[in-house]
Amino acid sequence: MITTLTLNAAIDQVYELDSLMIGQTNRILQKSQQGGGKGVNVARVIASLGGEVNIGGFVGGLNGSKIVELLQEENLQTEFIQIKEENRVCLTIINQQTKEMSELLEAGPTILEQEWIKMLKWIETKAEHASYFVLSGSLPQGIQKTAYATIIHLLKEKGIKVALDTSGDALKKGITAIPFIIKPNEDEITQLIGRPALTHEDLVQAGIIFQKLGIEHVCFSLGEQGALFVHPSGVYKVNAPRINVVNTVGSGDAFLGGLIYKLSHGADHTEAYKWAVACGSANAAHKEIAKVQRNTVEKLLEEIQITKIKEK
């Protein structure tokens, strides 16, 4: 069983406009809505591929009820902790003329101490049945920046492999607990190492630093250029398949979902890396967020190659 944790769950809404005119009235051509948050997206992809996964997190208010309703409509397994405050709404605006995407992200609720204690107890319970845990997304207000580090230590004591995908102080402090997988982007690497990672070699050197700490898989998604992976056996480059990019929102989550799905099924790391890139690409080729189809992923895999570019 794979468990994903979304501490700052949201309603994801996508508005499509013919064009976006700031300061003027804009007519929406199409609207879509789904339960969201990075961990939810990861779980959605794993389930689409045929994996067994359940979703944890906080829900509260009318937005929280809507999130649960939307996920149940997708037949996704959820076990949320109820909170006093309201969940957030995250809005993506797609400008059809320019193909540009703009995101408006609410901060989310403030979590009370007793709600956080309930969450930690729930995590301990789920740890009895999970092999992988995915910790994704921002931390809601009211929770210390060490929250992910605390969870990682708890889960590692029980022999669970943990993937961490977050940013800022939550990432910095989470890395000190040595998760099994991290997937920082270039901005996050800059924050971690204190300087820009301008080249692929800069990313590789940063990845080697993290890998030497004991992190098994350090993953860098490079969009249309594919991805770089730093592993104890070496550094790998995976090319991206050719696609017509429609919506990149959720592609990083799809990337992580594909990686976890294959690793949890005993695949070699090189095969898992190819699936990560294929799932990220499949997401970017469609309007819906983190809704990939296995046959599409398998077709994209035919175009994907992996090359070891550096020995360890």
C-alpha positions in Angstrom: 0.0 0.0 0.0 1.2 3.5 -0.8 -0.1 6.4 1.3 0.1 10.0 0.2 -0.2 12.9 2.6 -1.6 16.3 1.6 -1.6 18.6 4.6 -2.8 21.5 2.6 -5.5 20.0 0.4 -7.4 22.2 -2.1 -10.2 22.4 -4.6 -8.3 22.7 -7.9 -10.3 24.8 -10.5 -9.2 25.4 -14.0 -10.7 28.3 -16.0 -10.1 28.5 -19.8 -10.4 31.9 -21.4 -10.0 33.0 -25.0 -7.7 35.7 -23.6 -6.9 37.2 -20.3 -7.4 41.0 -20.1 -6.2 42.5 -16.8 -8.5 45.1 -15.5 -11.4 44.1 -17.7 -14.3 41.6 -17.6 -13.2 38.1 -18.8 -15.7 35.4 -20.0 -14.9 31.8 -19.0 -15.1 29.4 -21.9 -14.7 26.2 -19.9 -14.4 25.3 -16.2 -13.2 22.1 -14.5 -13.0 21.2 -10.8 -11.4 18.4 -8.8 -10.1 17.6 -5.4 -6.4 18.6 -5.4 -3.2 19.2 -3.6 0.1 17.7 -4.6 -0.3 14.4 -2.6 -3.8 14.0 -4.0 -2.4 14.4 -7.5 0.3 11.8 -6.9 -2.3 9.4 -5.6 -4.6 10.0 -8.6 -1.7 9.0 -11.0 -0.8 5.9 -9.0 -4.4 4.8 -9.0 -4.7 5.5 -12.8 -1.7 3.1 -13.3 -3.4 0.4 -11.3 -1.6 0.9 -7.9 -3.1 0.6 -4.5 -3.1 4.0 -2.8 -4.9 5.9 -0.2 -4.9 9.7 0.6 -4.5 11.4 3.9 -4.7 15.0 4.9 -6.8 17.7 6.5 -10.3 18.7 5.4 -12.7 21.3 6.8 -15.7 23.4 6.0 -17.7 23.4 2.8 -14.6 23.2 0.7 -13.4 20.2 2.7 -16.7 18.4 2.1 -16.4 19.2 -1.6 -12.9 17.8 -1.8 -14.1 14.5 -0.3 -17.1 14.4 -2.6 -15.0 15.0 -5.7 -12.4 12.3 -4.7 -15.1 9.8 -3.9 -16.5 10.4 -7.4 -13.1 9.2 -8.7 -13.2 6.2 -6.5 -10.1 7.3 -4.7 -9.5 6.0 -1.1 -9.5 8.9 1.4 -8.9 9.1 5.2 -8.9 12.7 6.1 -8.6 14.3 9.5 -11.4 16.9 10.1 -10.4 20.4 11.0 -12.2 23.5 12.2 -11.2 25.9 9.4 -11.9 25.9 5.6 -9.8 24.3 3.0 -8.4 26.5 0.2 -9.2 26.9 -3.5 -6.4 26.9 -6.1 -7.2 28.5 -9.4 -5.4 27.9 -12.8 -6.3 30.3 -15.6 -5.4 29.1 -19.1 -5.1 31.8 -21.8 -6.0 30.0 -25.0 -4.5 32.6 -27.3 -1.1 32.7 -25.7 -1.2 29.2 -24.1 0.0 30.8 -20.9 -1.1 29.5 -17.5 -1.5 31.6 -14.4 -2.0 30.2 -10.9 -3.8 31.8 -8.0 -3.1 29.8 -4.8 -4.8 30.5 -1.4 -2.8 30.0 1.7 -5.2 27.5 3.3 -6.4 26.9 6.9 -4.6 27.2 10.2 -4.2 23.8 11.9 -4.8 23.6 15.6 -2.5 21.7 17.9 -5.0 19.0 18.7 -5.7 18.5 15.0 -1.9 18.0 14.4 -1.8 15.5 17.2 -4.6 13.5 15.6 -2.7 13.6 12.3 0.4 12.1 13.9 -1.6 9.3 15.5 -3.2 8.6 12.1 0.2 8.4 10.4 1.4 5.9 13.1 -1.7 3.8 12.4 -1.2 3.9 8.6 2.5 3.1 9.0 1.5 -0.5 10.0 0.2 -1.1 6.4 2.2 1.2 4.1 5.4 0.4 2.2 5.8 3.9 0.8 4.7 7.3 2.1 4.6 10.4 -0.1 4.8 13.8 1.6 3.8 16.5 -0.9 3.0 20.2 -1.0 3.1 23.2 1.3 2.5 23.1 5.0 -0.6 24.8 6.2 -0.4 27.6 8.8 -0.1 26.5 12.4 2.3 23.7 11.7 6.0 24.0 12.4 8.4 24.0 9.5 9.9 20.8 11.0 6.6 18.9 10.5 7.9 16.8 7.5 11.1 16.0 9.3 9.1 14.8 12.3 7.0 12.5 10.0 10.0 11.2 8.1 11.7 10.2 11.4 8.5 8.5 12.6 8.1 6.5 9.4 11.7 5.5 8.9 11.7 4.0 12.4 9.0 1.6 11.0 11.0 0.8 7.9 8.9 2.9 5.4 10.4 4.5 2.4 9.4 8.2 2.2 9.3 10.6 -0.7 9.4 14.3 0.0 8.3 17.0 -2.5 7.9 20.4 -0.9 9.8 23.7 -0.8 11.3 26.4 1.4 12.0 25.7 5.0 9.8 22.6 5.0 12.2 21.1 2.4 15.4 22.3 4.1 14.4 20.8 7.4 12.8 17.7 5.8 16.0 16.8 4.0 17.8 16.6 7.4 15.7 13.6 8.2 17.0 11.8 5.0 14.0 10.8 3.0 14.2 8.0 0.4 13.3 10.3 -2.5 13.4 14.0 -3.1 12.3 16.0 -6.2 13.4 19.6 -5.9 13.1 22.0 -8.8 15.8 24.5 -9.8 14.4 27.3 -7.6 14.3 25.0 -4.6 17.9 23.9 -5.3 19.0 27.5 -5.3 17.4 27.9 -1.9 19.1 24.8 -0.6 22.7 25.4 -1.8 22.6 29.2 -1.7 23.4 29.8 -5.3 21.7 29.3 -8.7 22.0 25.9 -10.4 22.6 27.3 -13.8 23.7 24.1 -15.7 22.9 20.4 -15.6 26.3 19.9 -14.1 25.3 22.2 -11.2 22.2 20.1 -10.6 24.3 16.9 -10.7 26.8 18.2 -8.2 23.9 19.3 -5.9 22.3 15.9 -6.3 25.5 14.2 -5.4 25.7 16.2 -2.2 22.2 15.1 -1.2 22.8 11.5 -2.3 25.9 11.4 0.0 23.7 12.3 2.9 21.9 9.0 2.3 19.0 10.1 0.0 18.6 7.2 -2.4 16.9 9.0 -5.3 17.5 12.6 -6.1 15.3 13.6 -9.0 15.4 16.7 -11.2 12.5 17.2 -13.7 13.7 19.3 -16.6 10.4 19.7 -18.6 10.9 19.2 -22.3 14.5 18.3 -21.7 13.6 15.2 -19.7 15.1 14.6 -16.2 18.3 14.0 -14.3 18.5 11.4 -11.5 21.2 10.9 -9.0 21.4 7.4 -7.5 24.1 5.5 -5.6 25.0 3.6 -8.8 25.5 6.8 -10.9 23.9 9.8 -12.5 21.2 9.2 -15.2 19.7 11.4 -17.9 16.3 10.5 -19.3 15.0 12.2 -22.5 11.4 13.5 -22.8 9.1 12.3 -25.5 7.7 14.7 -28.0 4.3 15.9 -27.0 1.9 18.8 -27.6 2.0 20.6 -24.3 -1.5 21.6 -23.1 -1.3 22.0 -19.3 1.9 21.5 -17.2 0.1 21.9 -13.9 0.5 18.6 -11.9 3.2 17.2 -14.2 5.7 17.1 -11.3 3.1 15.2 -9.2 2.5 12.8 -12.1 6.3 12.4 -12.4 6.5 11.4 -8.8 3.5 9.1 -9.0 5.0 7.2 -11.9 8.3 6.8 -10.0 6.7 5.6 -6.8 4.3 3.2 -8.6 7.2 1.4 -10.4 9.5 1.3 -7.4 6.7 0.0 -5.2 6.3 -2.9 -7.7 9.9 -3.8 -7.5 11.1 -2.3 -10.7 14.7 -1.5 -11.3 15.5 2.2 -10.7 16.3 2.9 -14.3 12.8 1.6 -15.4 11.2 3.6 -12.6 13.0 6.7 -13.9 11.6 6.2 -17.4 8.1 5.8 -16.0 8.5 9.0 -14.1 9.3 11.0 -17.2 6.5 9.3 -19.2 3.9 10.1 -16.6 5.0 13.7 -16.3 4.8 14.0 -20.1 1.4 12.3 -20.3 0.0 14.8 -17.8 1.4 17.8 -19.7 -0.2 16.6 -22.9 -3.7 16.8 -21.4 -5.9 19.6 -19.9 -6.9 17.6 -16.8 -4.6 17.7 -13.8 -2.8 14.4 -12.9 -5.2 12.3 -14.9 -3.0 10.0 -16.9 -3.9 6.9 -18.8 -1.7 3.8 -18.6 -1.9 3.1 -22.3 -0.8 6.7 -23.1 2.2 6.3 -20.6 3.2 3.0 -22.2 3.1 4.5 -25.7 5.3 7.4 -24.6 7.8 4.9 -23.0 8.6 3.8 -26.5 10.3 7.2 -27.2 12.1 7.4 -23.9 15.8 6.4 -23.4 17.9 6.5 -20.3 21.7 7.1 -20.3 24.2 6.8 -17.4 26.2 10.1 -17.7 28.3 9.7 -14.6 29.6 6.9 -12.5 29.6 7.2 -8.7 
